[in-house]
Amino acid sequence: MPADYDGTVYRDAEPSSNFAGIPDGFQRLWTPHRIAYIEKGQPAPGDECVFCTAPTLSDEQALIVYRGVSAYVILNLYPYNSGHLLVVPYRHVATYDEATPEEVAEIGSLTQAAMRVLTATSHCDGFNIGMNQGAIAGAGIAAHLHQHLVPRWATDANFFPIIAHTKALPRLLGEVRDELAAAWPAATL
């Protein structure tokens, strides 16, 4: 079993040499909390949309950081980095070209505000910003438009992705949501 530098054995990690096929050098870190997302997969026609449901919940339950007029900002439940945000229109549309000019403008202004908030709270050095349009383009939830905003740091290439092929998220989502929500008004001025 894989061990950390101090000898701690990780029972939830398994080397690829235990799998059929050609070993690729990656260890697999099992994340059983994701099974609900995986089993459900893409929402079928008629299923509830998570982005339509989120605004009906409290900000803390849904991990909503800020609510605008035609769009809102929510933490990604499966983040690439701490503070990985999504900017989502309330209206259920699948692609950017279906958004109204008002929605496009607010998605843009909320993205700018989110950049300011993340810079002020986490001192990030840059951002990856993007939208995957359609399942074929990699959209996890293709039926509802959303823009990703991933903060990046010059030092975020630590040893985990290189040695253990694992991404470390140092803070709980609820803590990050509370900090960003508290900083939002000051950063939008």
Contacts in CASP RR format, 6 or more apart in sequence:
PFRMAT RR
TARGET T0000
AUTHOR 0000-0000-0000
METHOD contacts of the structure
MODEL  1
MPADYDGTVYRDAEPSSNFAGIPDGFQRLWTPHRIAYIEKGQPAPGDECV
FCTAPTLSDEQALIVYRGVSAYVILNLYPYNSGHLLVVPYRHVATYDEAT
PEEVAEIGSLTQAAMRVLTATSHCDGFNIGMNQGAIAGAGIAAHLHQHLV
PRWATDANFFPIIAHTKALPRLLGEVRDELAAAWPAATL
1 9 0 8 1.000
1 10 0 8 1.000
1 11 0 8 1.000
1 13 0 8 1.000
1 14 0 8 1.000
2 9 0 8 1.000
2 10 0 8 1.000
2 13 0 8 1.000
2 14 0 8 1.000
2 15 0 8 1.000
2 27 0 8 1.000
2 164 0 8 1.000
3 9 0 8 1.000
3 10 0 8 1.000
4 10 0 8 1.000
10 29 0 8 1.000
12 29 0 8 1.000
12 30 0 8 1.000
13 27 0 8 1.000
13 28 0 8 1.000
13 29 0 8 1.000
13 30 0 8 1.000
13 164 0 8 1.000
13 166 0 8 1.000
14 27 0 8 1.000
14 28 0 8 1.000
14 30 0 8 1.000
15 23 0 8 1.000
15 25 0 8 1.000
15 27 0 8 1.000
15 28 0 8 1.000
16 23 0 8 1.000
16 24 0 8 1.000
16 25 0 8 1.000
16 26 0 8 1.000
16 27 0 8 1.000
16 28 0 8 1.000
17 23 0 8 1.000
17 25 0 8 1.000
19 28 0 8 1.000
25 165 0 8 1.000
26 165 0 8 1.000
27 164 0 8 1.000
27 165 0 8 1.000
27 166 0 8 1.000
29 164 0 8 1.000
29 166 0 8 1.000
34 78 0 8 1.000
37 77 0 8 1.000
37 78 0 8 1.000
42 135 0 8 1.000
42 140 0 8 1.000
42 141 0 8 1.000
42 142 0 8 1.000
42 143 0 8 1.000
43 49 0 8 1.000
43 50 0 8 1.000
43 141 0 8 1.000
43 143 0 8 1.000
49 92 0 8 1.000
49 141 0 8 1.000
49 143 0 8 1.000
49 144 0 8 1.000
50 141 0 8 1.000
50 144 0 8 1.000
51 74 0 8 1.000
51 88 0 8 1.000
51 92 0 8 1.000
51 141 0 8 1.000
51 144 0 8 1.000
51 146 0 8 1.000
52 90 0 8 1.000
52 92 0 8 1.000
52 144 0 8 1.000
53 62 0 8 1.000
54 62 0 8 1.000
54 63 0 8 1.000
54 64 0 8 1.000
54 72 0 8 1.000
54 74 0 8 1.000
54 88 0 8 1.000
55 62 0 8 1.000
55 64 0 8 1.000
55 67 0 8 1.000
55 72 0 8 1.000
55 90 0 8 1.000
57 64 0 8 1.000
59 65 0 8 1.000
59 67 0 8 1.000
59 177 0 8 1.000
59 181 0 8 1.000
60 174 0 8 1.000
60 177 0 8 1.000
60 178 0 8 1.000
62 74 0 8 1.000
63 74 0 8 1.000
63 75 0 8 1.000
63 77 0 8 1.000
63 173 0 8 1.000
63 174 0 8 1.000
63 177 0 8 1.000
64 72 0 8 1.000
64 73 0 8 1.000
64 74 0 8 1.000
64 177 0 8 1.000
64 181 0 8 1.000
65 73 0 8 1.000
65 74 0 8 1.000
65 75 0 8 1.000
65 85 0 8 1.000
65 114 0 8 1.000
65 117 0 8 1.000
65 177 0 8 1.000
65 180 0 8 1.000
65 181 0 8 1.000
65 184 0 8 1.000
66 72 0 8 1.000
66 73 0 8 1.000
66 110 0 8 1.000
66 113 0 8 1.000
66 114 0 8 1.000
66 180 0 8 1.000
66 181 0 8 1.000
66 184 0 8 1.000
68 106 0 8 1.000
68 110 0 8 1.000
69 102 0 8 1.000
69 106 0 8 1.000
70 89 0 8 1.000
70 90 0 8 1.000
70 91 0 8 1.000
70 100 0 8 1.000
70 102 0 8 1.000
70 103 0 8 1.000
70 106 0 8 1.000
71 87 0 8 1.000
71 88 0 8 1.000
71 89 0 8 1.000
71 90 0 8 1.000
71 103 0 8 1.000
71 106 0 8 1.000
71 107 0 8 1.000
71 110 0 8 1.000
72 87 0 8 1.000
72 88 0 8 1.000
72 90 0 8 1.000
72 110 0 8 1.000
73 85 0 8 1.000
73 86 0 8 1.000
73 87 0 8 1.000
73 88 0 8 1.000
73 110 0 8 1.000
73 113 0 8 1.000
73 114 0 8 1.000
74 85 0 8 1.000
74 86 0 8 1.000
74 88 0 8 1.000
75 83 0 8 1.000
75 84 0 8 1.000
75 85 0 8 1.000
75 86 0 8 1.000
75 173 0 8 1.000
75 174 0 8 1.000
75 176 0 8 1.000
75 177 0 8 1.000
75 180 0 8 1.000
76 83 0 8 1.000
76 84 0 8 1.000
76 85 0 8 1.000
76 86 0 8 1.000
76 148 0 8 1.000
77 173 0 8 1.000
79 150 0 8 1.000
79 169 0 8 1.000
79 173 0 8 1.000
80 128 0 8 1.000
80 150 0 8 1.000
80 167 0 8 1.000
81 150 0 8 1.000
81 151 0 8 1.000
81 152 0 8 1.000
81 153 0 8 1.000
81 156 0 8 1.000
81 167 0 8 1.000
81 169 0 8 1.000
82 122 0 8 1.000
82 151 0 8 1.000
82 169 0 8 1.000
82 170 0 8 1.000
82 171 0 8 1.000
82 176 0 8 1.000
83 118 0 8 1.000
83 122 0 8 1.000
83 150 0 8 1.000
83 151 0 8 1.000
83 176 0 8 1.000
83 180 0 8 1.000
84 148 0 8 1.000
84 149 0 8 1.000
84 150 0 8 1.000
84 151 0 8 1.000
85 114 0 8 1.000
85 118 0 8 1.000
85 148 0 8 1.000
85 149 0 8 1.000
85 180 0 8 1.000
86 146 0 8 1.000
86 147 0 8 1.000
86 148 0 8 1.000
86 149 0 8 1.000
87 107 0 8 1.000
87 108 0 8 1.000
87 110 0 8 1.000
87 111 0 8 1.000
87 114 0 8 1.000
87 146 0 8 1.000
87 147 0 8 1.000
87 149 0 8 1.000
88 144 0 8 1.000
88 145 0 8 1.000
88 146 0 8 1.000
88 147 0 8 1.000
89 99 0 8 1.000
89 103 0 8 1.000
89 106 0 8 1.000
89 107 0 8 1.000
89 145 0 8 1.000
91 99 0 8 1.000
91 100 0 8 1.000
91 103 0 8 1.000
92 143 0 8 1.000
92 144 0 8 1.000
93 99 0 8 1.000
93 103 0 8 1.000
93 144 0 8 1.000
93 145 0 8 1.000
94 133 0 8 1.000
94 134 0 8 1.000
94 142 0 8 1.000
94 143 0 8 1.000
94 144 0 8 1.000
94 145 0 8 1.000
95 133 0 8 1.000
95 134 0 8 1.000
95 145 0 8 1.000
96 104 0 8 1.000
96 131 0 8 1.000
96 133 0 8 1.000
96 145 0 8 1.000
98 145 0 8 1.000
99 107 0 8 1.000
99 145 0 8 1.000
107 147 0 8 1.000
111 129 0 8 1.000
111 147 0 8 1.000
111 149 0 8 1.000
113 184 0 8 1.000
113 187 0 8 1.000
113 188 0 8 1.000
114 149 0 8 1.000
114 180 0 8 1.000
115 127 0 8 1.000
115 149 0 8 1.000
116 187 0 8 1.000
116 188 0 8 1.000
117 180 0 8 1.000
117 183 0 8 1.000
117 184 0 8 1.000
117 187 0 8 1.000
117 188 0 8 1.000
118 124 0 8 1.000
118 127 0 8 1.000
118 149 0 8 1.000
118 151 0 8 1.000
118 180 0 8 1.000
120 183 0 8 1.000
120 186 0 8 1.000
120 187 0 8 1.000
121 179 0 8 1.000
121 180 0 8 1.000
121 183 0 8 1.000
122 151 0 8 1.000
122 153 0 8 1.000
123 153 0 8 1.000
124 151 0 8 1.000
124 152 0 8 1.000
124 153 0 8 1.000
125 152 0 8 1.000
125 153 0 8 1.000
125 154 0 8 1.000
126 151 0 8 1.000
126 152 0 8 1.000
126 153 0 8 1.000
127 149 0 8 1.000
127 150 0 8 1.000
127 151 0 8 1.000
127 152 0 8 1.000
128 148 0 8 1.000
128 149 0 8 1.000
128 150 0 8 1.000
128 152 0 8 1.000
129 147 0 8 1.000
129 148 0 8 1.000
129 149 0 8 1.000
129 150 0 8 1.000
130 147 0 8 1.000
130 148 0 8 1.000
130 149 0 8 1.000
131 139 0 8 1.000
131 145 0 8 1.000
131 146 0 8 1.000
131 147 0 8 1.000
131 148 0 8 1.000
132 138 0 8 1.000
132 139 0 8 1.000
132 140 0 8 1.000
132 142 0 8 1.000
132 148 0 8 1.000
133 139 0 8 1.000
133 142 0 8 1.000
134 142 0 8 1.000
135 142 0 8 1.000
158 168 0 8 1.000
160 166 0 8 1.000
160 167 0 8 1.000
160 168 0 8 1.000
161 167 0 8 1.000
END
